[in-house]
Amino acid sequence: MKAFPKRLGHFLFALFFFPLGTLAAALPNILFILVDDLGWSELGCYGDDFFETPNVDQLAAEGMRFTDAYAPAPICSASRASFLTGRTPARTGLEFVVKRKQDKPALANTRLLQPPFTLDMPLEEVTIAEILKDAGYRTGIFGKWHLNEHYKAYQGWSPTHGPRQQGFQDAKEGFGAHPYSYQDRKFGSYDKGEYPQDAVTENSIEFLKENRNHPFFLFYSSFYPHEPVHTRCQWLYDKYAAKPEAKGTAGDRAMYGAFVEQMDHYIGQLLTAIDDLGLRENTLVVFSSDNGNSPMYQYRNILRGGKWDLYEGGIRVPLIARWPSRIQAGSKSSIPVHGVDLLPTFLEIATVSISKDRPIDGSSLVKLFSNPNSSKWQDRELYWHFPYYHPRITLSRPQSAIRRGPWKLIYFYEDHSVQLFNVERDIGERNDLSTARPEIASDLQSSLQTYLQTSYARMPKPHPDYDSANGGPIQR
């Protein structure tokens, strides 16, 4: 019974596709590399020389680096759904991480009631993979999915709501070399320069080999550098432990540095395979992160906040694009862009037209590839919606946000307060200008509310058992 709405959604979403040439092989390949919990500045090419990330740095040197790029959400499942659909969490109704049926959304003593957890990305959502598959692409995903209720095991793929039900023809489940796959947290026997084999990367390379003569969309969905943070390479850990910056920091900064470099190594293997197979010139490579970094591993981050909140530290992420025939090497764009922009970008280069009957929130970045700081983008509005609490992170309370040009406003649902920042001048969001510039705050708040209403966003509601006078539950 669910197949018909799905086909109807495809019909409405992708009306036509026209190859660039008479051969399907002329269509550009697309490689989307999405890492997990990597902070905005935790790469050498984004200014932190503690982390040694030569492969991603080289990718940036060969393409375009976006300085003001944003994840769709401050947490992974919501972001991943938005990357794939081009629709913000406010529109998809998937604003949190997917859970199990028995998990309860309500926390004790909260002022507001959160919306119920969404357990699966709805099959009615139409993904990049579904559209590109219909346009003649071979589609593959390896690594993290996290868009269905955990099936049998942590992050297990659902047989009804997994990648294969959302357009991915080639898909292999597994954690690869990530510590999710082992429990002992011990070092292994690896010589200097040697790393554990990573099945996620190996499966992705095999996909490239099998489809080298066919247009493909490969979603390389890395688990790195998400917790648990651990490398089996003693030599790699020792290298970072010897760095002066690793001394006296909370947590184990040396382990985190080693973990980020291990992530970079596997990405390097993937990019080398692209070159070895002769695919570089006709492949758009996009690299990004699903949200900001974990507060546990923030060190020199100049951004405020982190994962689970809508300050810059939670949503500003690295974004790099390389496409030799269309993007100038070493270029940089300071235009604010959003994860929902990737779907229309990928569809434009695949020459797929989008039906306006199914609303999306992104805009294609293709014009920015040739004009990286076009003034036509300056007044575009970007939106975020996070109507939840987190049990351990105090900044994480129901909130929404909007950015227009240099201005960013965050709205907090508990007390209906706002904070306004000029993030071009105040990237650390230290100076709240909502009182000094009330006209800007009011205009942005009005635009945000209009967007949330028209996208049918789910809202937190007053808790019937909360005693606002005493700051706790009503005693009955």
VEXROKE-802139 format. One line per field, with one value per residue (C-alpha): residue in one letter; x, y, z. Coordinates in pm, 1 decimal. Example, Ala and Ser with C-alpha at 12.3 -4.5 7.8 and 13.67 -1.06 7.14 Angstrom:
2
res	c(A:S)
east	c(1230.0:1367.0)
north	c(-450.0:-106.0)
up	c(780.0:714.0)
% end
This chain:
476
res	c(M:K:A:F:P:K:R:L:G:H:F:L:F:A:L:F:F:F:P:L:G:T:L:A:A:A:L:P:N:I:L:F:I:L:V:D:D:L:G:W:S:E:L:G:C:Y:G:D:D:F:F:E:T:P:N:V:D:Q:L:A:A:E:G:M:R:F:T:D:A:Y:A:P:A:P:I:C:S:A:S:R:A:S:F:L:T:G:R:T:P:A:R:T:G:L:E:F:V:V:K:R:K:Q:D:K:P:A:L:A:N:T:R:L:L:Q:P:P:F:T:L:D:M:P:L:E:E:V:T:I:A:E:I:L:K:D:A:G:Y:R:T:G:I:F:G:K:W:H:L:N:E:H:Y:K:A:Y:Q:G:W:S:P:T:H:G:P:R:Q:Q:G:F:Q:D:A:K:E:G:F:G:A:H:P:Y:S:Y:Q:D:R:K:F:G:S:Y:D:K:G:E:Y:P:Q:D:A:V:T:E:N:S:I:E:F:L:K:E:N:R:N:H:P:F:F:L:F:Y:S:S:F:Y:P:H:E:P:V:H:T:R:C:Q:W:L:Y:D:K:Y:A:A:K:P:E:A:K:G:T:A:G:D:R:A:M:Y:G:A:F:V:E:Q:M:D:H:Y:I:G:Q:L:L:T:A:I:D:D:L:G:L:R:E:N:T:L:V:V:F:S:S:D:N:G:N:S:P:M:Y:Q:Y:R:N:I:L:R:G:G:K:W:D:L:Y:E:G:G:I:R:V:P:L:I:A:R:W:P:S:R:I:Q:A:G:S:K:S:S:I:P:V:H:G:V:D:L:L:P:T:F:L:E:I:A:T:V:S:I:S:K:D:R:P:I:D:G:S:S:L:V:K:L:F:S:N:P:N:S:S:K:W:Q:D:R:E:L:Y:W:H:F:P:Y:Y:H:P:R:I:T:L:S:R:P:Q:S:A:I:R:R:G:P:W:K:L:I:Y:F:Y:E:D:H:S:V:Q:L:F:N:V:E:R:D:I:G:E:R:N:D:L:S:T:A:R:P:E:I:A:S:D:L:Q:S:S:L:Q:T:Y:L:Q:T:S:Y:A:R:M:P:K:P:H:P:D:Y:D:S:A:N:G:G:P:I:Q:R)
east	c(0.0:292.8:444.4:191.0:253.8:625.7:590.8:364.5:625.9:887.8:658.6:596.9:957.8:1153.3:953.6:1231.1:1597.6:1815.3:2169.9:2442.9:2538.1:2412.0:2599.8:2501.9:2870.4:2885.3:2683.9:2907.2:2971.3:2894.4:3086.3:2938.7:3169.4:2986.7:3176.0:3025.2:3065.1:3363.9:3385.1:3413.2:3778.8:3915.8:4103.6:4433.9:4266.6:4025.7:4305.5:4383.6:4733.8:4707.2:4514.6:4709.7:4459.0:4665.2:4408.1:4115.9:4349.5:4455.9:4091.8:4036.3:4345.8:4209.2:3856.6:3643.5:3627.7:3310.0:3369.4:3003.1:2852.6:2591.8:2457.6:2077.4:2062.9:2287.0:2246.2:2297.0:1968.7:1788.5:2081.1:2112.0:1744.6:1777.7:2096.7:1919.6:1585.8:1675.6:1419.1:1486.7:1395.1:1102.2:959.0:1054.6:934.8:1257.3:1427.9:1609.0:1810.6:1613.2:1543.7:1360.1:986.5:1039.4:1242.7:1038.8:1073.0:965.5:1226.9:1151.3:1081.5:1088.4:886.6:780.0:668.7:876.6:720.8:715.2:1027.8:1018.3:1147.8:1197.0:1247.0:908.9:911.7:713.8:1029.0:1206.7:1585.0:1872.3:1939.5:1586.5:1588.1:1935.7:1861.3:1561.1:1788.6:2021.6:2274.2:2406.6:2356.8:2551.1:2591.0:2843.9:2873.7:2626.2:2251.5:2084.7:1749.7:1541.5:1456.3:1751.0:1686.1:1811.7:2131.9:2254.6:2204.3:2093.8:1938.5:1564.8:1437.3:1147.2:1307.9:1674.0:1884.6:1753.7:1400.6:1521.1:1689.0:2029.7:2094.7:2429.6:2445.7:2646.8:2595.0:2882.6:3099.0:3428.5:3732.1:3540.5:3542.5:3172.6:3300.3:3518.2:3500.3:3846.9:3985.7:4338.5:4616.3:4687.2:5008.5:5043.4:5376.0:5430.2:5219.8:4998.7:4625.3:4350.1:4161.7:3828.4:3546.7:3339.5:3619.9:3699.0:3335.1:3317.8:3627.0:3482.8:3168.9:3384.6:3558.9:3232.6:3079.4:3377.7:3207.2:2865.8:2747.6:2725.9:2620.2:2826.1:2737.5:3047.6:2896.4:3179.2:3136.6:3449.0:3520.2:3205.3:3250.9:3374.6:3705.8:3986.0:4257.4:4426.6:4745.4:4985.4:5227.3:4956.9:4848.6:5210.4:5259.8:4977.0:5062.0:5404.4:5248.5:5257.1:4891.3:4787.4:4914.7:4678.6:4353.9:4022.7:3953.3:4224.0:4312.0:4591.6:4345.5:4103.3:4376.1:4481.2:4119.7:4070.3:4388.1:4271.4:3949.4:4157.4:4361.3:4053.7:3925.4:4264.0:4229.1:3893.6:4024.7:4326.4:4090.0:3905.7:4235.1:4358.3:4033.4:4057.9:3744.1:3877.8:3783.6:3421.2:3348.1:3208.7:3342.0:3167.6:3294.8:3108.0:3006.1:2659.4:2685.3:2935.2:3171.0:3094.4:3143.3:3368.0:3634.0:3624.6:3962.2:4052.3:3707.6:3636.3:3268.0:3010.3:2830.3:2857.1:2658.6:2296.1:2247.1:2198.8:2492.6:2759.2:2951.6:2656.4:2576.0:2864.2:3062.6:3335.0:3218.8:3455.1:3369.0:3605.3:3507.3:3809.5:3610.2:3388.3:3551.4:3871.2:4139.0:4205.1:3885.8:3685.3:3326.5:3200.1:2835.4:2618.6:2510.5:2310.3:2308.6:1970.1:2146.4:2317.5:2013.0:1934.4:2307.8:2345.3:2028.3:2135.7:2465.5:2276.1:2035.8:1729.5:1440.6:1258.7:882.9:760.0:473.7:703.9:863.5:1231.8:1431.9:1768.0:1915.3:2168.5:2527.6:2636.5:2645.7:2864.2:3115.7:3204.2:3118.0:3196.7:3091.4:2794.2:2603.8:2273.6:2294.3:2345.0:1984.3:1884.6:1737.1:1852.8:1651.0:1695.5:1443.1:1526.2:1222.1:1394.2:1592.3:1905.4:1933.1:2296.9:2370.9:2228.2:2237.8:2015.5:1661.0:1384.9:1499.2:1485.4:1715.1:1740.8:2034.0:2003.7:2322.0:2543.4:2252.7:2152.5:1866.4:1797.5:1450.4:1404.9:1064.2:1075.7:1060.5:1003.7:1334.1:1564.0:1932.4:2065.4:2421.3:2618.8:2812.8:3035.2:3178.4:3114.0:3170.5:3186.5:2835.7:2945.1:2751.5:2370.6:2234.8:1863.9:1816.7:2044.3:1886.0:1522.5:1400.7:1630.6:1540.7:1169.1:1196.2:1398.7:1168.8:867.6:1033.3:1129.9:777.6:630.2:865.6:789.1:414.5:423.7:643.5:406.8:686.4:614.0:633.4:705.4:401.9:353.6:392.8:61.9:242.2:508.6:486.2:651.8:639.7:849.0:1051.1:945.5:658.6:320.6:262.9:-68.6)
north	c(0.0:235.1:186.0:405.3:727.8:669.0:646.7:950.5:1140.4:1051.5:1170.0:1502.8:1552.5:1469.0:1539.6:1508.7:1435.6:1509.9:1374.2:1628.3:1426.6:1126.7:889.4:833.1:824.9:1199.1:1266.7:1382.0:1141.2:1257.1:1155.0:1288.1:1243.5:1309.3:1276.1:1262.5:1532.3:1707.2:2065.8:2361.8:2432.7:2080.9:2062.0:2210.2:2391.6:2558.4:2692.2:2438.2:2304.3:2062.5:1826.7:1675.8:1621.6:1625.5:1453.4:1681.9:1980.9:1877.1:1842.8:2203.1:2319.5:2159.2:2294.5:2545.0:2592.6:2741.7:2946.8:2996.0:2654.2:2506.3:2164.2:2141.2:2049.3:2026.3:1647.9:1366.9:1198.8:1526.8:1656.7:1338.5:1340.2:1701.2:1641.5:1362.1:1537.4:1905.8:1981.7:2122.6:1929.3:2168.7:2033.7:1664.9:1635.3:1450.7:1695.5:1466.4:1144.2:828.6:616.3:300.9:277.9:242.8:564.8:843.8:1199.2:1369.1:1469.0:1534.7:1890.6:2056.0:2366.0:2234.7:1905.3:1792.3:1649.0:1267.7:1107.8:1031.5:674.9:646.0:886.2:860.9:660.9:944.5:1157.6:1155.0:1131.9:1230.1:860.0:790.0:1076.6:1006.8:635.8:722.9:952.0:665.2:685.3:390.5:474.5:344.7:405.8:259.9:349.5:533.6:548.9:627.7:716.9:429.7:291.1:80.5:-264.2:-557.6:-370.8:-14.7:171.0:-151.4:-97.3:-153.7:-393.5:-152.2:192.4:137.1:275.0:25.0:152.9:509.0:465.4:314.4:15.4:-82.9:-71.0:-262.0:-225.1:-220.7:-0.6:-75.0:10.0:253.6:167.9:85.3:-244.9:-339.7:-311.5:-360.5:-8.1:-148.7:-67.0:-316.1:-423.4:-155.7:-24.3:347.0:456.7:147.4:164.4:-93.0:-189.9:-13.6:-206.4:109.3:251.9:-78.4:-133.2:221.0:169.0:-155.1:36.7:286.4:7.6:-160.4:164.2:338.4:331.6:434.7:758.4:708.9:875.6:744.4:845.8:774.2:811.5:799.0:720.2:925.6:1117.5:1041.8:896.9:653.7:817.5:561.5:454.6:115.7:279.6:336.5:519.9:764.7:833.5:886.5:1142.1:1356.6:1300.0:1452.9:1778.9:2059.6:2145.3:1801.0:1865.7:1950.2:1940.3:1798.0:1462.1:1304.3:1553.0:1332.1:1049.4:1283.4:1424.7:1073.0:983.9:1278.5:1191.1:830.1:962.9:1166.3:857.9:664.3:962.4:975.2:612.1:692.1:997.8:802.2:543.3:819.3:922.3:570.4:489.7:801.6:954.5:1284.0:1515.0:1403.5:1368.6:1631.5:1557.1:1723.1:1693.5:1805.5:1717.0:1639.3:1884.3:2062.4:1885.2:1723.3:1949.2:1673.4:1747.4:2123.6:2283.0:2589.0:2625.4:2998.2:2926.0:2932.6:2612.3:2273.5:1970.7:1983.2:2362.4:2626.6:2849.2:2844.9:2564.3:2331.6:2396.0:2569.3:2297.0:2255.3:2226.8:2158.9:2098.4:1982.0:1955.6:2020.0:2120.7:2369.4:2482.9:2685.6:2528.3:2713.0:2918.1:3026.4:3134.8:3329.5:3308.7:3140.5:2801.2:2516.9:2138.1:2143.0:2308.2:1983.6:1807.8:2084.9:2115.4:1747.0:1745.4:2046.2:1891.6:1572.6:1791.5:1677.8:1923.3:1958.6:1984.1:2277.7:2062.6:1917.8:2201.9:2189.4:2443.2:2446.5:2633.5:2493.7:2598.4:2548.8:2923.3:2979.0:2732.3:2988.0:3305.1:3215.4:3546.5:3646.8:3936.0:3780.7:3539.6:3796.6:3825.6:3460.1:3322.3:2996.9:2817.7:2570.1:2408.6:2204.5:2165.3:1935.6:1917.9:1715.3:1549.6:1650.5:1962.7:2278.3:2484.5:2227.7:2350.9:2399.7:2664.0:2775.6:3002.2:3207.8:3367.3:3644.2:3808.1:3881.4:3858.5:3550.9:3523.2:3238.7:3202.8:3013.1:2859.7:2832.5:3206.9:3337.9:3524.2:3595.6:3655.4:3848.1:3833.5:3980.1:3662.7:3830.4:4061.7:3840.3:3479.8:3372.1:3511.4:3699.3:4022.2:3990.5:4283.3:4210.7:4516.7:4744.5:4648.6:4561.9:4632.8:4364.2:4118.2:4173.6:4133.9:3814.0:3667.5:3737.7:3569.3:3269.5:3227.0:3254.9:2986.8:2749.6:2795.7:2742.0:2433.1:2285.7:2256.8:2060.6:2277.2:2218.1:2276.5:2399.0:2116.8:2077.3:1961.0:2232.7:2489.9:2801.8:2982.7:2718.2:2597.4:2236.4:1987.5:2067.5:1875.7:1690.2)
up	c(0.0:61.0:-284.2:-464.4:-263.8:-311.2:-688.8:-684.9:-487.3:-748.3:-1025.4:-856.4:-752.4:-1066.1:-1377.8:-1635.1:-1664.1:-1963.6:-2002.9:-2068.1:-2373.9:-2560.6:-2332.7:-1971.5:-1885.3:-1958.0:-1643.3:-1356.7:-1073.1:-719.3:-406.3:-82.4:218.3:544.6:872.6:1218.9:1488.4:1330.4:1449.8:1213.7:1286.5:1344.2:1014.6:912.8:621.8:866.6:1083.9:1357.7:1304.8:1598.0:1372.5:1083.8:804.0:483.2:264.1:345.3:333.6:-16.5:-117.3:-5.2:-193.8:-510.3:-470.1:-280.7:95.2:242.4:558.0:655.6:592.9:824.7:908.2:900.7:1271.5:1579.2:1591.2:1342.5:1246.5:1184.6:978.9:774.8:682.7:568.2:367.5:180.1:122.5:88.1:359.1:704.9:1021.8:1066.4:741.5:774.5:1135.6:1219.8:1455.0:1700.1:1685.2:1614.1:1920.1:2019.0:2081.6:2455.3:2483.1:2639.0:2508.4:2830.6:3088.8:3453.2:3566.8:3225.3:3153.3:2813.1:2662.5:2366.6:2049.4:2035.0:1893.9:1521.9:1500.0:1122.5:835.6:660.3:338.5:180.1:193.7:-141.7:-120.1:-346.2:-400.9:-523.4:-770.2:-904.0:-935.5:-1152.8:-1356.2:-1441.7:-1159.8:-961.3:-593.8:-295.7:76.2:317.6:683.8:901.9:829.1:1166.3:1007.7:1141.1:1480.9:1596.9:1449.8:1659.4:1751.4:1797.6:1467.9:1299.6:957.5:933.5:665.4:606.1:652.4:569.9:284.2:29.7:87.5:20.2:-316.4:-240.6:-466.7:-312.0:66.1:323.3:693.9:942.1:1162.8:989.4:1204.3:1425.7:1799.7:1775.3:1637.5:1936.4:2313.1:2462.6:2387.7:2361.1:2116.5:1841.5:1669.6:1404.2:1280.0:1222.4:925.5:943.6:1017.6:1076.4:762.7:740.9:574.0:518.9:304.8:133.6:38.5:-96.9:-310.7:-444.5:-539.2:-730.1:-918.6:-1012.7:-1137.5:-1294.1:-1635.1:-1507.5:-1343.3:-968.3:-645.5:-354.2:0.9:212.1:557.8:810.8:1180.0:1257.4:1479.7:1682.7:2029.9:2150.1:2060.6:2033.6:1794.4:1796.6:1664.1:1952.6:1722.6:1618.6:1975.5:2084.2:1806.0:1938.3:2304.6:2233.5:2111.1:2370.3:2301.5:2426.6:2777.5:3058.2:2861.2:2973.9:2818.9:2606.4:2337.3:2206.5:2146.9:1974.5:1750.4:1653.8:1585.7:1350.7:1161.8:1127.0:975.4:730.8:635.3:524.6:327.6:160.1:54.3:-103.4:-288.9:-412.6:-556.8:-743.1:-903.0:-972.8:-1152.6:-1369.7:-1217.8:-1083.5:-1370.2:-1392.3:-1019.7:-784.2:-434.7:-140.2:216.3:527.3:884.4:1017.6:1310.3:1532.2:1764.7:2097.1:2401.9:2538.5:2276.0:2236.3:2290.6:2084.9:1931.9:1900.6:1838.8:2114.0:2204.8:2041.0:1940.9:2066.3:2048.6:1780.4:1859.8:1589.0:1759.0:1714.1:1348.8:1165.8:990.9:730.6:370.5:80.5:-284.4:-559.6:-924.8:-1148.9:-1455.8:-1270.8:-943.0:-928.1:-710.9:-386.2:-403.6:-99.1:-41.3:258.6:150.9:419.3:286.2:438.9:420.4:245.5:-49.6:-147.1:-292.8:-545.6:-617.4:-698.3:-904.6:-1109.3:-1210.8:-1297.7:-1501.6:-1309.5:-1289.4:-958.2:-939.4:-731.4:-607.2:-341.5:-141.5:-58.9:137.2:-38.1:-332.4:-577.0:-509.5:-870.7:-946.7:-641.5:-782.2:-1049.3:-853.4:-491.2:-332.0:-544.6:-386.6:-498.7:-203.8:70.4:193.1:174.4:497.9:660.6:927.7:1212.6:1444.3:1754.0:1983.6:2235.5:2557.9:2620.6:2963.5:3021.3:2817.8:2970.9:2650.9:2484.5:2534.2:2277.6:2031.2:1667.9:1470.8:1154.2:970.8:712.8:587.7:889.9:1134.6:1331.6:1579.9:1822.7:1973.9:2302.1:2363.6:2742.6:2805.1:2449.7:2464.7:2171.6:2119.1:1820.2:1690.6:1403.4:1328.8:1071.1:1337.4:1639.2:1534.1:1898.5:1966.0:2277.3:2220.9:2221.2:2017.0:2057.8:2281.7:2079.0:1743.6:1827.9:1473.0:1329.3:1604.4:1547.2:1169.5:1194.0:1458.3:1238.5:938.6:1149.7:1284.8:936.0:805.6:1093.0:1044.7:669.3:703.7:967.7:1224.4:1539.4:1849.9:2218.7:2437.4:2794.2:3045.1:3233.0:3550.4:3562.1:3841.0:3693.7:4027.8:4201.3:3903.0:3933.4:3901.9:4050.6:4372.3:4345.8)
% end
